[in-house]
Amino acid sequence: MAEQPTPPPVRLSFAQQMRSFPPAFWVANVIELIERFSFWGIRTIAALYIVTEAERGGLGLSNTDKGIFFGTWALIQCLLPMFTGGFADRYGYRVSLMIAFGINIVGYGLMGYTNTWWTFMGACCLIGVGTAIFKPPLHGTLAHCVDESNSSVGWGMFYQVVNIGGFIGPIVTGYLRLLEWRYAFFAAAGIIVVNVLVTGLFLKDYAKGGGQEGTEKPKGPGEVFAEAMATVKDIRFMFFLAIFSGFFFMFMQLFDQLSVFIDQWVDSNDVATFLASATGMQFFKDMAADGGQVNPEWIVNVDAGSIIVLVLLISYISGKFRHISAMIVGMFIACVGLLCAGTATTGWTCILGIFIFAIGEMASVPKFQEYIGLMASPEKKALYMGYCNIPFAVGWSGANFIGGPLYDLLSDKHELARDYLVSQLGHDASAIAELTKGEVMPALAAALGDTETAARQILWDHYQPQSFWYLCMGIGLLSTLAMVGYHFWLLADARKRAQSST
């Protein structure tokens, strides 16, 4: 008897899809919102905290140091889920989440107390471990709550919630750090306690280790590890992850380097003036006075704000297209947006670029997670969702281990000012090297007999610091072209299989 063709998935309306999600879906989204509030609230300001001059309350370190911190954090957070996902499937989602919350509370709290290189590194590692344990069971819960009929809107809703947390977090921590840096870190630690209560009281545990009955003999830790490693034998899956690794190298620069770039090169007084006029609030009037600037993390936050407003619409539209096609279009749009933001010298131009980037992000990243979630069998949801962190590991760590030193070389205002003082104005190299970050730009302005604003423009014209973003966009475009090739590879393989079966 001939095999019956598989019927196409049922197409539900948007309202029907929203009603189709079980209660666990909404509980998981609340947990994610709270966790992302803490994570992005700290990740966004931490980039500034590390490189901000000690005179302004920061650590006064270099972008290379920042790259080491964030790169190590990225490897821990993104590679551990390859194994913690399997253990979450085995021992239970709820237990894994509780362990993760405890570690993160300690990590965020420690950041509020530390002001040395090694203690800050220790805090980064703790948060990386806690988040690595957190992601697979949370994503596994979501993967259990969706199917082909509602997965596009389901993952779009999840991505909207991620960005609600990611939008509110930097606003709150950005305000708190103006009062004192440690207040922001303590707030991030404190709100995670809410997640302990929500998880313990309301979250359904879909993992076998979470209390479901069955006759299958539980797997030991060694078997779980071996099963996790066996997944790398799927060549097409690994190639897909490799392509997105390049894309995420470009993608993560928005969060790890752009806020520093804005702080150093972008004149955002136009935005501050608009906010003062539009709201009439004294806070913004004070910010706009005397050429004042908008917090860089708030400008980068346009990405999250755009996603909150538009992601459900774009997810619903992209649900009508093939996963790969939607990802290709989104990746290209993100490349254009990052180039626009990274070459801007005014606040509104930078905001436009970030908005364009957000459109591309909405079309590609939720589809990436959805695609992997649909690949996995029910008993391996957390395992496969753990593997979806590999591109983040490669891209995020590369964005810092490579991007941090590269930014110091091509774009960092203080490093370029040191070079200009020595190579162009003939100052003694050893004397310039002894200047603190807070002393470099005043020294250059004094040597030029002009203002710091004028000195910054001279550096821009001479060194072209926007070239850093040309390189980043180039990597993103190469990844987009590779995804086109992957798409045709899948089509050719499908045709070959169809011919062999007839």
N, C-alpha and C positions, 0 to 999 in steps of 0.2 A: 504494500500500500504506500502510495506517495506521501511524503511528509507534508502536513498541512502548513501553509505559510503562517508566520506569526502575525496576529492582528496588530494594527498600529495602536499606539497608546491612546487612551481616551483623552480628548481635548476638552478641558474644563474652562469655563469662563473665569475671569479674575476673581469674582465674588465666590464662586464655587471652590476655587483653589484655596482661598483664604479660610473658608469654613471647613476644609478637609483636614486641617492639621490637628493632631491630638494635643491634649493639654501639655504633655512633656515638651512639645516644640516651643510653646510660649515660655515655659519655665526656663528652658535652656537659653532662650534669647535674653531673658532678664539677667541670667547669670553672666552671659557674654557681655552684655551692656556694662555691667558693674566692673567686670575684669578689664574691659577695654578702656573704661574711664581711668582706671589706675595706670594701666600700661602706657597708653598714648599720652596721658597727662604728664607722665614722667619722661617718656622717650623724647617727646618734643622739646621739653625744657632742658633735658640732660645734655643734649648737643650743645646748647648755649652755655650751660653751667660749666662744662668741661673747659671750653675755650675762652670764656669771659675772663677779662683781666681780674687779678686778685683785688685790685683797687675797687672793683665793682661787685665784689662778693663771690666771684667764681673761683675755679681751681687754677686758672691761668695757664693751662696746658695747651699743647699744640693739637692740630687736626690729626697728626700722626698718632698721638696718644689717644685721641678720641676714636680713631680707627681701630686701635688695639682693643680698647674697651668694648666697643660695639661689635667688632668682628668676633671676639671671643664669646661675647653674649650670644651672637647670632648662631655660631656653631653649636653651642650647648643647647640653645632653645630649639633649633630646627633639626638637629640630627638625633637627639635623644628620643623624639617621638617615633622614630623608626622602631624602637624597642619598647618604649612606654605604652605605645598603642596596643601591642600584643598583650602586655601585662594587664592593661585596663580591660581588655576583652576577657582575660582569664580571671582576674580577681575582683572585678566590679568597677563600674564607672563612679559610683558615689564615693567609695573609699579613695580612689585615685584623686578625685577632685578635692577632697578634704586635705589630703597630704599636700597637694599643690598650693592650696590657700595658705596653709601654715607656713610653708617656705617663702611664699611671696610677701607675706606680712613682715617676716623678719628681714627680707631683702630690702623692701622699700623703707622700712624703719631705719635700717643701717645706713642707707644713703643719706638720711637726714643728719646723721652724726659724724659721718666721715669727711675728712678734708685732705686725705693723703692718697697717693697713687694706688697703693696696694689694697687699702681698705675699700676704696671705690670699686676696684676690680672685683674684690670679694663680693660686694653687694650686687654687681652686675651678674656674676656667676650664679648667685642664689636666685635672682629673679629669672635667669635663663632656665635653671633647673625646674623651678616652680611652674613656669609657663609651659615648658616641655611636657610636664606631667599633666597639665590642665587641658591642653588642646585636643589630644586624641579622644578622651571620653566625651568631651563636650561636642566635638564634631561627629563622633560616632553616634551620639544621641540624635543629633539632627539628621544624620543619614538614615537612621531607622524611622524617622518621622515623615520622610518624603518618598515619593516614587516618581515614575516617569510622567505621570499626569499632572504633578504639581511641583516638581523639583526646581524648575526655573524660577518660579515666584518664591518658593520656599528658601532657596539659597539667596535670592535677591533680598527677601525680607531679612534674612540673617545678616547680609552685608550692610543693609540699612541700619540695623541695630548696632553692628560693629562700629559704624561711623557716627551714630548718635553718641555712643560712649566716647569715641575718638574725637568728637567735636566738643562735647561738654568738658571733658577732662582738661585739655590744654587751656580752655578759657579760665577754668577755676584755678589750675596750678599756675597759669600765666599771671593771674592777679596775685596769688599768694606769694609767688617768688619776688614780686615787687616789694612786698612787705619784708619777707625774709625767706631765703631759699629753702630752709629746712621745713617750713610750714607746708610747702607743696609735697614733700616726701612723706611727711607724717599723715597728710590727708589721704594720700594714695594707699598707705598701709591701713588706715582706719576703715575705709569703705569696704575693703575685702572681707571684713568681719560680717558684713551683711550677706555676702555670698555663702558663708558658712551656714547661716540660718536658712537661707532659701534652699540650698542643696539638701540639707539635712531634713527639712520639713516637706518639701514639695516635689523633688526630682525623682522621676521613675528611672530605675536602673535596668537598662536593656541588656546588659552583659550577663553571660551565663554565671559568672562569678558573683553576680549581684543578687542571687537568691532564687533563680529559676530552677525548677526541678528538671532532671533528665537522667538518663541512664548512661550517657557517655562518660567515660573515665576522664577526669580533669587532666589537662596537660601540665607537665612540670615546667619550671623555669627554663631548662635547657631546650625543651621542645618548642616553647614559645619563641625563644631566641632563634632557633634553627628555622622556624617557619617565617620569621621576619626576614632573615637573610635570603631565603629562597625566592622572595619576591623580585630580587634583582635580576633573576634569569629572564624576566619578561622584557625582551629587547625593545619592543615598541613602546612600552610603558616608560622604560628608562630613557629612551630617546626623547619622548615627550617631555619628561622632567628636565632633561638637559636643555631643551629649547627654552623652557620657561625660566631656567636658571639665568640665562643671558638677559632675558626680559626683566627679571627681578633685580639684576645688577643695576640696570637703568632706573627701574621703578623705585628702589629704596633710596636713591640719591635725593629724591624729593624730600624725604623725611630726615635724612642724616646730614645732608650738606646744604640744602637750599635755605634753611633758616639761618645758617651762618652766612651764606652768600647775601641774603637779604639784609642782615644786620650790618654787613660790611660795605655793600655796594649799591643797594636800592634806596632811593629817596622816597619814602612812603608818607611824606608830609601831606601829599595830595589826598591820600586816603584819610589821614587824621583830620584834615580840614573839612572834608566831606562829612565825616561822622560827627564832628562838632556842630556843623551847620544843620545836619539832618535831625539830630537828636536833641540838641540844645543842652546836653548834659555837661556839667562842669568838668567831669572826669575827662571827657574828650576835648573840651576846650583847653584844659591844662596840657593835654597831650599834644595838641596842635600848636601851642604857643612856641614862639622862637624856633621854628623849624623842627619841632619835635616829631618823633617817628612812632609808628604803630609797632607793637610787639611783633617780631618776626613770626613767632609761633602762631599768632592769630591770623596772619596772612596765609601761612601754609594751611591753616585750618579751613580755608575756603574749600579745599578738597573734600574734607569730611562733610561740610555743610551742603555742598552740591550733591553729594551722594545721598544724604538724608532726604533731600527734596525729590530727586529724580530716579533713584535706583530702582524702585518698583516699576515705574513706567518703562525704563530701559530694559529691565529684566523681562517684563511681559512681552515687549517687542522682540527682544533677542531670542525668546523662547520659540518664536516662529521660524527660526533659522537653525541650521546645523551648528553644533557646538564649535567645531573648528573654525567655520566661517565667521562666526561672531567674535571669536578670540582674535582672529587675524585683523579684522577691522578695528577692534578695540586697541590692540597693540600699536597699530599705526597711528591712531588718533593720539594715544598717550605720548608717542615719540614727538609728535608735533607740539603738543602742549608743553612738554618739558623743555623743549628748545626755546619756545616763546618765553617761558618763565625764567629760564636760565640766562637769557640775553637781555632781560629787562633792566632798566635803570630807574623806572618810576613804579610806584605802588600799583596803579591800576593796570598797567601792562603786565606786571607780574601776576596779578590776580586773574587776568584774562587767561594767561597761560596755564595757571593752576586749574581753572575751570575746564579748559579743554582737556587737560590731563585727566581730570576726574571723569569726564565723559568716556574716555578710552578705558579707564580703570573699571568703570561700571560694566562695560561691554565685555571685558576680558577676564578679570579676576574671579567674579562669581561663577562664570562659566568653567573656569579651570577647576574650581572646587566641585562644582556640580558634575563635571565630566568624570572626575576620579571617584566621586561618591557612587555614581551609577555603574562604574566598572566593577566594584567590589561585591562579592557575595555577602549575604547577611551576617555570617559568622566572622567576616574579616573587615567589617566597616571601619573600626578604629585603626586596624593595622594599615589599611590603604590610606586613610585620612592622615595617618602619621607620616606616610611616605610623601604626601603632598607638601610636606615641609622641606623636602630636599631642595627644591628650587629657591626657597627662602634662605636656606642655609648657604648655598653657593652664592646666590645673588647678594644677600645682605652682608655676608662676611666679605665677599669680594668688594662690595661697595665701600667697605670700611678699611680692610687691610690694604687694598689698592687705592680706593678713592680718597682715603684720608691723606696719605702722603702725596698723592697726585694733586689734591686740592692745595696742600701746602706749597707745592712746587709751582702750580700754575695760577692760583687764584687768591690765596690768603693775603689779605691786605697788609697785615703786619710783616709777613715774610717778604713780600714784594717791596715794602717800604724800607726794610733793612737792606735789601739788595740794591735799591735805588740810591740810598745814602752812600753805599760803598762803591758801586760800579759807576754811577753817574755823577755823584758829587764829591767823590774822592775821600770820604771819611774813613777813619781807621776801623778795620773790620772787627778787631777785638773789642774796641770801645762800643761799637754798635751792638755786638752780640751780648754785651752786659746789660743793655737796656731792657726793662720789663715791657710787656705788651702795652701797658698803659702809657709808656714813655715814648714809644716809637713814632706814632703819628705826630704828636706835638714836636718832636725833634725834627721830623721831615718838614713840617710846616714852617718851623723857625729857620731851617736851613734854606728854604725857598723864599722866605720873607712873605709868606701868604697864609691863608686860612687852611684849616684841615680839610675843608670841603674842596678847596682848589687843589690841594695836594692829592686828595683821593682821585680827582678827575685826571690829574697828570699820570697817576699810576694806571688808571683804566686805559688811557690812550696809549701808554707806552707798553704795557704788558698784555693787554687784551684778555683779562681774566675769564671772560665768557667762553674761551676756548675749551675749558674743562667740560662744559655742557655739550659742545660739539662732539667730543669723544663719547660721552654718555649716550647721546642720541644715536650715534653710529652703531654702538653695541645693540641698542634697542631695535634699530632697523634690520641688522643682521639676524636677530632672533625672529623678527617678523617674517623675513624671507625664508628662514628655516622652517617656520610653521607652515608656510605655503607649500614647501617641499614635502613636509610630513603629511599634509592634507592629500596631495596627489599620490603619495606612497600608499596611504590607506585605501584610496579609490582603486589603485592598480591591484592591490592585494585582494580587495573585495571582488573585483572582476575575475581574478585568477581563481579564487575559491569557487565562484559561481560556475566557471567553466569546468573545473575539475569535478564538480558534483553532478553535472549533467551527463 
